[in-house]
């Protein structure tokens, strides 16, 4: 039976390959990022708008929101979607 000699470089390479395989297995389960919610003040700063304008965007249904107790929260991806849908190209 032939004898194979392993070097530290061989072990290091094996470790890297093993870690990559483990990442591939784990990644699909954790690939979905948690939703990021913003408070009204953060949205007003992000869009450079006043409290009244933000209220109008809620009332007319432009910006979807959730209300928990007295706190109004906006999903960051929804704000980005609304911005993208209302993009105006200058030609």
The first five atom37 places (N, CA, C, CB, O) and aatype in JSON, in Angstrom:
{
  "aatype": [20, 20, 20, 20, 20, 20, 20, 20, 20, 20, 20, 20, 20, 20, 20, 20, 20, 20, 20, 20, 20, 20, 20, 20, 20, 20, 20, 20, 20, 20, 20, 20, 20, 20, 20, 20, 20, 20, 20, 20, 20, 20, 20, 20, 20, 20, 20, 20, 20, 20, 20, 20, 20, 20, 20, 20, 20, 20, 20, 20, 20, 20, 20, 20, 20, 20, 20, 20, 20, 20, 20, 20, 20, 20, 20, 20, 20, 20, 20, 20, 20, 20, 20, 20, 20, 20, 20, 20, 20, 20, 20],
  "atom_mask": [
    [1, 1, 1, 1, 1],
    [1, 1, 1, 1, 1],
    [1, 1, 1, 1, 1],
    [1, 1, 1, 1, 1],
    [1, 1, 1, 1, 1],
    [1, 1, 1, 1, 1],
    [1, 1, 1, 1, 1],
    [1, 1, 1, 1, 1],
    [1, 1, 1, 1, 1],
    [1, 1, 1, 1, 1],
    [1, 1, 1, 1, 1],
    [1, 1, 1, 1, 1],
    [1, 1, 1, 1, 1],
    [1, 1, 1, 1, 1],
    [1, 1, 1, 1, 1],
    [1, 1, 1, 1, 1],
    [1, 1, 1, 1, 1],
    [1, 1, 1, 1, 1],
    [1, 1, 1, 1, 1],
    [1, 1, 1, 1, 1],
    [1, 1, 1, 1, 1],
    [1, 1, 1, 1, 1],
    [1, 1, 1, 1, 1],
    [1, 1, 1, 1, 1],
    [1, 1, 1, 1, 1],
    [1, 1, 1, 1, 1],
    [1, 1, 1, 1, 1],
    [1, 1, 1, 1, 1],
    [1, 1, 1, 1, 1],
    [1, 1, 1, 1, 1],
    [1, 1, 1, 1, 1],
    [1, 1, 1, 1, 1],
    [1, 1, 1, 1, 1],
    [1, 1, 1, 1, 1],
    [1, 1, 1, 1, 1],
    [1, 1, 1, 1, 1],
    [1, 1, 1, 1, 1],
    [1, 1, 1, 1, 1],
    [1, 1, 1, 1, 1],
    [1, 1, 1, 1, 1],
    [1, 1, 1, 1, 1],
    [1, 1, 1, 1, 1],
    [1, 1, 1, 1, 1],
    [1, 1, 1, 1, 1],
    [1, 1, 1, 1, 1],
    [1, 1, 1, 1, 1],
    [1, 1, 1, 1, 1],
    [1, 1, 1, 1, 1],
    [1, 1, 1, 1, 1],
    [1, 1, 1, 1, 1],
    [1, 1, 1, 1, 1],
    [1, 1, 1, 1, 1],
    [1, 1, 1, 1, 1],
    [1, 1, 1, 1, 1],
    [1, 1, 1, 1, 1],
    [1, 1, 1, 1, 1],
    [1, 1, 1, 1, 1],
    [1, 1, 1, 1, 1],
    [1, 1, 1, 1, 1],
    [1, 1, 1, 1, 1],
    [1, 1, 1, 1, 1],
    [1, 1, 1, 1, 1],
    [1, 1, 1, 1, 1],
    [1, 1, 1, 1, 1],
    [1, 1, 1, 1, 1],
    [1, 1, 1, 1, 1],
    [1, 1, 1, 1, 1],
    [1, 1, 1, 1, 1],
    [1, 1, 1, 1, 1],
    [1, 1, 1, 1, 1],
    [1, 1, 1, 1, 1],
    [1, 1, 1, 1, 1],
    [1, 1, 1, 1, 1],
    [1, 1, 1, 1, 1],
    [1, 1, 1, 1, 1],
    [1, 1, 1, 1, 1],
    [1, 1, 1, 1, 1],
    [1, 1, 1, 1, 1],
    [1, 1, 1, 1, 1],
    [1, 1, 1, 1, 1],
    [1, 1, 1, 1, 1],
    [1, 1, 1, 1, 1],
    [1, 1, 1, 1, 1],
    [1, 1, 1, 1, 1],
    [1, 1, 1, 1, 1],
    [1, 1, 1, 1, 1],
    [1, 1, 1, 1, 1],
    [1, 1, 1, 1, 1],
    [1, 1, 1, 1, 1],
    [1, 1, 1, 1, 1],
    [1, 1, 1, 1, 1]
  ],
  "atom_positions": [
    [[0.85, -1.17, 0.0], [0.0, 0.0, 0.0], [0.9, 1.23, 0.0], [-0.97, 0.0, 1.22], [1.77, 1.37, 0.86]],
    [[0.68, 2.15, -0.99], [1.54, 3.33, -1.06], [1.22, 4.31, 0.07], [1.38, 4.02, -2.43], [0.08, 4.42, 0.52]],
    [[2.25, 5.0, 0.5], [2.12, 5.98, 1.57], [2.12, 7.38, 0.96], [3.26, 5.82, 2.62], [2.97, 7.69, 0.12]],
    [[1.17, 8.21, 1.38], [1.1, 9.59, 0.91], [1.49, 10.51, 2.04], [-0.31, 9.95, 0.37], [0.99, 10.39, 3.16]],
    [[2.39, 11.43, 1.74], [2.84, 12.37, 2.75], [2.08, 13.69, 2.54], [4.39, 12.6, 2.66], [2.08, 14.25, 1.45]],
    [[1.45, 14.16, 3.6], [0.71, 15.42, 3.56], [1.57, 16.53, 4.15], [-0.64, 15.31, 4.33], [2.21, 16.36, 5.19]],
    [[1.58, 17.65, 3.46], [2.31, 18.82, 3.98], [1.33, 19.79, 4.59], [3.14, 19.51, 2.86], [0.11, 19.63, 4.44]],
    [[1.83, 20.77, 5.28], [0.94, 21.79, 5.86], [0.23, 22.56, 4.75], [1.74, 22.76, 6.76], [-0.9, 23.0, 4.94]],
    [[0.87, 22.73, 3.61], [0.22, 23.4, 2.47], [-0.97, 22.58, 1.97], [1.23, 23.64, 1.33], [-2.0, 23.14, 1.61]],
    [[-0.81, 21.27, 1.94], [-1.91, 20.38, 1.53], [-3.09, 20.51, 2.5], [-1.43, 18.92, 1.47], [-4.24, 20.58, 2.08]],
    [[-2.77, 20.54, 3.77], [-3.83, 20.67, 4.78], [-4.52, 22.03, 4.69], [-3.25, 20.48, 6.19], [-5.74, 22.12, 4.84]],
    [[-3.74, 23.07, 4.44], [-4.31, 24.41, 4.31], [-5.24, 24.48, 3.1], [-3.18, 25.46, 4.18], [-6.33, 25.04, 3.18]],
    [[-4.82, 23.91, 1.99], [-5.64, 23.89, 0.78], [-6.94, 23.1, 1.02], [-4.86, 23.28, -0.41], [-8.01, 23.51, 0.58]],
    [[-6.82, 21.97, 1.71], [-8.0, 21.18, 2.05], [-8.95, 21.98, 2.93], [-7.58, 19.88, 2.76], [-10.17, 21.93, 2.73]],
    [[-8.42, 22.71, 3.88], [-9.24, 23.54, 4.77], [-10.01, 24.59, 3.97], [-8.35, 24.22, 5.84], [-11.21, 24.79, 4.2]],
    [[-9.34, 25.25, 3.04], [-10.02, 26.26, 2.22], [-11.13, 25.65, 1.37], [-9.01, 26.97, 1.32], [-12.21, 26.22, 1.26]],
    [[-10.86, 24.51, 0.78], [-11.88, 23.84, -0.03], [-13.07, 23.43, 0.83], [-11.28, 22.61, -0.72], [-14.22, 23.57, 0.42]],
    [[-12.78, 22.91, 2.02], [-13.85, 22.49, 2.92], [-14.7, 23.68, 3.35], [-13.26, 21.79, 4.14], [-15.93, 23.58, 3.39]],
    [[-14.07, 24.79, 3.67], [-14.81, 25.99, 4.07], [-15.7, 26.49, 2.93], [-13.83, 27.1, 4.5], [-16.83, 26.91, 3.18]],
    [[-15.21, 26.46, 1.72], [-16.02, 26.89, 0.58], [-17.24, 25.99, 0.41], [-15.17, 26.88, -0.71], [-18.34, 26.48, 0.13]],
    [[-17.06, 24.7, 0.56], [-18.19, 23.77, 0.45], [-19.21, 24.02, 1.55], [-17.69, 22.32, 0.5], [-20.42, 23.98, 1.31]],
    [[-18.74, 24.27, 2.76], [-19.66, 24.55, 3.87], [-20.43, 25.84, 3.6], [-18.88, 24.67, 5.21], [-21.63, 25.9, 3.86]],
    [[-19.76, 26.86, 3.08], [-20.44, 28.13, 2.75], [-21.53, 27.91, 1.72], [-19.42, 29.16, 2.23], [-22.61, 28.5, 1.82]],
    [[-21.27, 27.07, 0.72], [-22.27, 26.79, -0.31], [-23.5, 26.12, 0.29], [-21.67, 25.9, -1.42], [-24.63, 26.38, -0.13]],
    [[-23.28, 25.26, 1.26], [-24.39, 24.55, 1.9], [-25.21, 25.49, 2.77], [-23.88, 23.37, 2.73], [-26.44, 25.43, 2.78]],
    [[-24.53, 26.35, 3.5], [-25.2, 27.24, 4.45], [-25.84, 28.43, 3.77], [-24.22, 27.71, 5.5], [-26.91, 28.88, 4.2]],
    [[-25.24, 28.96, 2.75], [-25.69, 30.2, 2.11], [-27.15, 30.18, 1.66], [-24.83, 30.5, 0.93], [-27.86, 31.15, 1.94]],
    [[-27.66, 29.15, 0.99], [-29.06, 29.19, 0.57], [-30.05, 29.38, 1.71], [-29.4, 27.93, -0.17], [-31.11, 29.97, 1.53]],
    [[-29.71, 28.88, 2.88], [-30.61, 29.01, 4.01], [-30.61, 30.41, 4.59], [-30.25, 28.02, 5.09], [-31.61, 30.84, 5.15]],
    [[-29.51, 31.13, 4.45], [-29.4, 32.47, 5.04], [-29.3, 33.55, 3.98], [-28.19, 32.54, 5.95], [-28.9, 34.68, 4.29]],
    [[-29.64, 33.24, 2.72], [-29.46, 34.2, 1.64], [-30.45, 35.37, 1.72], [-29.6, 33.51, 0.31], [-30.14, 36.46, 1.26]],
    [[-31.63, 35.15, 2.3], [-32.61, 36.22, 2.39], [-32.24, 37.18, 3.52], [-34.02, 35.65, 2.61], [-32.17, 36.79, 4.69]],
    [[-32.01, 38.43, 3.14], [-31.66, 39.42, 4.14], [-32.9, 39.8, 4.94], [-31.03, 40.67, 3.48], [-34.0, 39.82, 4.4]],
    [[-32.71, 40.11, 6.2], [-33.87, 40.56, 6.97], [-34.35, 41.91, 6.42], [-33.52, 40.67, 8.48], [-33.55, 42.72, 5.96]],
    [[-35.64, 42.11, 6.48], [-36.19, 43.37, 6.0], [-35.71, 44.5, 6.88], [-37.73, 43.32, 5.96], [-35.63, 44.37, 8.1]],
    [[-35.4, 45.62, 6.23], [-34.95, 46.77, 6.99], [-36.08, 47.8, 6.98], [-33.63, 47.37, 6.4], [-36.56, 48.22, 5.93]],
    [[-36.48, 48.18, 8.17], [-37.55, 49.15, 8.32], [-36.98, 50.48, 8.8], [-38.63, 48.64, 9.29], [-36.04, 50.53, 9.59]],
    [[-37.58, 51.55, 8.3], [-37.15, 52.9, 8.65], [-38.28, 53.63, 9.34], [-36.68, 53.67, 7.41], [-39.45, 53.44, 9.02]],
    [[-37.91, 54.48, 10.28], [-38.89, 55.34, 10.94], [-39.13, 56.56, 10.07], [-38.42, 55.75, 12.37], [-38.37, 56.83, 9.14]],
    [[-40.19, 57.3, 10.39], [-40.57, 58.47, 9.59], [-39.42, 59.47, 9.45], [-41.77, 59.17, 10.2], [-39.18, 59.98, 8.36]],
    [[-38.72, 59.74, 10.55], [-37.63, 60.72, 10.5], [-36.54, 60.28, 9.53], [-37.03, 60.93, 11.91], [-35.96, 61.11, 8.82]],
    [[-36.25, 58.99, 9.49], [-35.22, 58.49, 8.58], [-35.67, 58.6, 7.13], [-34.89, 57.03, 8.91], [-34.87, 58.91, 6.25]],
    [[-36.96, 58.35, 6.88], [-37.49, 58.46, 5.52], [-37.49, 59.92, 5.07], [-38.93, 57.88, 5.44], [-37.12, 60.22, 3.93]],
    [[-37.89, 60.83, 5.97], [-37.89, 62.26, 5.62], [-36.48, 62.72, 5.27], [-38.45, 63.1, 6.78], [-36.29, 63.49, 4.33]],
    [[-35.5, 62.26, 6.03], [-34.11, 62.64, 5.75], [-33.64, 62.02, 4.44], [-33.19, 62.21, 6.9], [-32.98, 62.68, 3.63]],
    [[-33.98, 60.75, 4.23], [-33.58, 60.03, 3.02], [-34.12, 60.7, 1.76], [-34.06, 58.58, 3.09], [-33.41, 60.81, 0.76]],
    [[-35.38, 61.14, 1.82], [-36.03, 61.74, 0.65], [-35.99, 63.25, 0.64], [-37.45, 61.28, 0.58], [-36.43, 63.89, -0.32]],
    [[-35.47, 63.84, 1.71], [-35.42, 65.31, 1.85], [-36.82, 65.9, 1.7], [-34.47, 65.93, 0.8], [-37.04, 66.8, 0.89]],
    [[-37.76, 65.39, 2.5], [-39.13, 65.88, 2.45], [-39.59, 66.27, 3.85], [-40.06, 64.81, 1.84], [-38.97, 65.9, 4.85]],
    [[-40.68, 67.03, 3.91], [-41.23, 67.49, 5.18], [-42.18, 66.45, 5.76], [-41.97, 68.84, 4.99], [-42.58, 65.52, 5.06]],
    [[-42.53, 66.59, 7.03], [-43.5, 65.67, 7.63], [-44.83, 65.66, 6.88], [-43.73, 66.04, 9.09], [-45.45, 64.6, 6.73]],
    [[-45.29, 66.82, 6.42], [-46.55, 66.91, 5.68], [-46.5, 66.15, 4.37], [-46.9, 68.36, 5.42], [-47.45, 65.47, 4.0]],
    [[-45.37, 66.27, 3.66], [-45.22, 65.55, 2.4], [-45.23, 64.05, 2.64], [-43.93, 65.96, 1.68], [-45.84, 63.29, 1.89]],
    [[-44.55, 63.62, 3.69], [-44.53, 62.2, 4.02], [-45.94, 61.7, 4.35], [-43.58, 61.93, 5.2], [-46.33, 60.61, 3.95]],
    [[-46.67, 62.5, 5.08], [-48.05, 62.15, 5.42], [-48.9, 62.03, 4.15], [-48.66, 63.19, 6.38], [-49.69, 61.1, 4.02]],
    [[-48.73, 62.97, 3.22], [-49.47, 62.91, 1.95], [-49.12, 61.65, 1.16], [-49.17, 64.16, 1.1], [-50.0, 61.05, 0.54]],
    [[-47.85, 61.25, 1.17], [-47.44, 60.04, 0.46], [-48.08, 58.79, 1.08], [-45.91, 59.91, 0.47], [-48.37, 57.82, 0.39]],
    [[-48.28, 58.83, 2.4], [-48.96, 57.72, 3.07], [-50.44, 57.73, 2.71], [-48.78, 57.81, 4.6], [-51.01, 56.7, 2.35]],
    [[-51.07, 58.9, 2.83], [-52.51, 59.02, 2.61], [-52.91, 58.61, 1.19], [-52.97, 60.45, 2.88], [-53.9, 57.9, 1.0]],
    [[-52.14, 59.08, 0.19], [-52.53, 58.76, -1.19], [-52.04, 57.39, -1.65], [-52.0, 59.83, -2.13], [-52.23, 57.01, -2.8]],
    [[-51.39, 56.64, -0.73], [-51.0, 55.26, -1.04], [-49.69, 55.12, -1.8], [-52.06, 54.62, -1.81], [-49.35, 54.02, -2.24]],
    [[-48.97, 56.22, -1.97], [-47.7, 56.15, -2.69], [-46.67, 55.34, -1.92], [-47.17, 57.55, -2.97], [-45.96, 54.51, -2.5]],
    [[-46.58, 55.59, -0.61], [-45.62, 54.86, 0.23], [-46.36, 53.9, 1.16], [-44.75, 55.84, 1.05], [-47.09, 54.35, 2.04]],
    [[-46.18, 52.61, 0.97], [-46.79, 51.66, 1.9], [-46.07, 51.73, 3.25], [-46.74, 50.22, 1.34], [-44.87, 52.0, 3.31]],
    [[-46.81, 51.49, 4.31], [-46.23, 51.58, 5.65], [-46.93, 50.6, 6.58], [-46.34, 53.01, 6.2], [-47.99, 50.06, 6.27]],
    [[-46.31, 50.4, 7.72], [-46.9, 49.59, 8.79], [-46.94, 50.46, 10.03], [-46.08, 48.27, 9.05], [-46.05, 51.28, 10.26]],
    [[-47.98, 50.28, 10.82], [-48.09, 51.05, 12.05], [-48.17, 50.08, 13.22], [-49.33, 51.99, 12.02], [-49.06, 49.23, 13.28]],
    [[-47.24, 50.23, 14.13], [-47.2, 49.4, 15.32], [-47.27, 50.34, 16.51], [-45.92, 48.48, 15.37], [-46.34, 51.12, 16.75]],
    [[-48.36, 50.27, 17.24], [-48.57, 51.25, 18.3], [-48.67, 52.62, 17.66], [-47.42, 51.2, 19.36], [-49.5, 52.84, 16.77]],
    [[-47.85, 53.53, 18.09], [-47.84, 54.87, 17.49], [-46.69, 55.07, 16.53], [-47.78, 55.91, 18.57], [-46.47, 56.19, 16.06]],
    [[-45.95, 54.02, 16.24], [-44.77, 54.15, 15.38], [-45.1, 53.7, 13.97], [-43.58, 53.33, 15.95], [-45.64, 52.61, 13.76]],
    [[-44.77, 54.55, 13.02], [-44.98, 54.22, 11.61], [-43.65, 53.78, 11.03], [-45.58, 55.44, 10.81], [-42.64, 54.47, 11.16]],
    [[-43.66, 52.62, 10.37], [-42.44, 52.06, 9.8], [-42.62, 51.86, 8.3], [-42.08, 50.72, 10.49], [-43.7, 51.52, 7.83]],
    [[-41.53, 52.07, 7.57], [-41.52, 51.94, 6.11], [-40.44, 50.92, 5.75], [-41.26, 53.32, 5.41], [-39.33, 50.97, 6.28]],
    [[-40.78, 50.0, 4.86], [-39.79, 49.03, 4.42], [-38.86, 49.71, 3.4], [-40.47, 47.76, 3.8], [-39.33, 50.3, 2.43]],
    [[-37.58, 49.62, 3.64], [-36.6, 50.3, 2.79], [-36.72, 49.88, 1.33], [-35.19, 50.04, 3.29], [-36.6, 50.72, 0.43]],
    [[-36.93, 48.6, 1.07], [-37.05, 48.12, -0.31], [-38.26, 48.72, -1.01], [-37.14, 46.59, -0.34], [-38.22, 48.98, -2.21]],
    [[-39.34, 48.95, -0.27], [-40.54, 49.56, -0.86], [-40.27, 51.01, -1.26], [-41.72, 49.49, 0.12], [-40.75, 51.47, -2.3]],
    [[-39.52, 51.73, -0.44], [-39.18, 53.11, -0.77], [-38.34, 53.14, -2.04], [-38.42, 53.8, 0.41], [-38.58, 53.95, -2.93]],
    [[-37.35, 52.23, -2.12], [-36.51, 52.15, -3.31], [-37.34, 51.79, -4.54], [-35.39, 51.12, -3.11], [-37.1, 52.32, -5.63]],
    [[-38.32, 50.9, -4.37], [-39.19, 50.51, -5.49], [-40.0, 51.7, -5.99], [-40.15, 49.37, -5.06], [-40.11, 51.93, -7.19]],
    [[-40.57, 52.47, -5.05], [-41.37, 53.65, -5.42], [-40.5, 54.67, -6.15], [-42.02, 54.29, -4.16], [-40.92, 55.25, -7.14]],
    [[-39.28, 54.87, -5.66], [-38.37, 55.8, -6.33], [-38.07, 55.34, -7.75], [-37.07, 55.94, -5.53], [-38.06, 56.14, -8.68]],
    [[-37.82, 54.04, -7.92], [-37.5, 53.51, -9.24], [-38.7, 53.62, -10.19], [-37.05, 52.05, -9.12], [-38.54, 53.96, -11.36]],
    [[-39.89, 53.32, -9.68], [-41.09, 53.4, -10.53], [-41.4, 54.82, -10.96], [-42.29, 52.81, -9.79], [-42.0, 55.03, -12.01]],
    [[-41.01, 55.81, -10.16], [-41.32, 57.2, -10.47], [-40.14, 57.96, -11.04], [-41.81, 57.89, -9.25], [-40.14, 59.19, -11.08]],
    [[-39.12, 57.22, -11.48], [-37.94, 57.86, -12.06], [-38.33, 58.56, -13.36], [-36.81, 56.82, -12.32], [-39.04, 58.0, -14.19]],
    [[-37.85, 59.77, -13.52], [-38.12, 60.54, -14.72], [-36.81, 60.67, -15.5], [-38.73, 61.95, -14.37], [-35.8, 61.14, -14.96]],
    [[-36.83, 60.26, -16.76], [-35.62, 60.39, -17.57], [-35.7, 61.71, -18.32], [-35.46, 59.19, -18.56], [-36.73, 62.06, -18.89]],
    [[-34.59, 62.42, -18.3], [-34.55, 63.72, -19.0], [-33.95, 63.53, -20.37], [-33.73, 64.77, -18.19], [-32.8, 63.12, -20.51]],
    [[-34.75, 63.83, -21.38], [-34.29, 63.71, -22.77], [-34.53, 64.97, -23.51], [-34.98, 62.56, -23.48], [-34.22, 65.06, -24.69]]
  ]
}
